[in-house]
Amino acid sequence: MSAGEEKDLAPFAALWAAPASPPRWVIWHPDADTMVFDTESNVPVDVDDASLDEVLRRMREAGAPESADYPGRACG
């Protein structure tokens, strides 16, 4: 990975830190999608398509939980 690509990923570095308990960021698989979900804000994290594969790879390497079940709390 080039220095420019690392710089592009810098805003996402917290996503692949060792998960806390309970984890703040999880990998969520709704339908055919895969996304990062912020359980504290209760919303998906906006990760650009160009960075998503690498962000997910690093999150998996760090042990981020993954599920098809909705990881957030009820809205409303």
Secondary structure, 3 states (H helix, E strand, C coil): CCHHHHHHHHHHHHHHCCCCCCCCEEEECCCCCCEEEECCCCEECCCCHHHHHHHHHHHHHHCCCEECCCCCCCCC
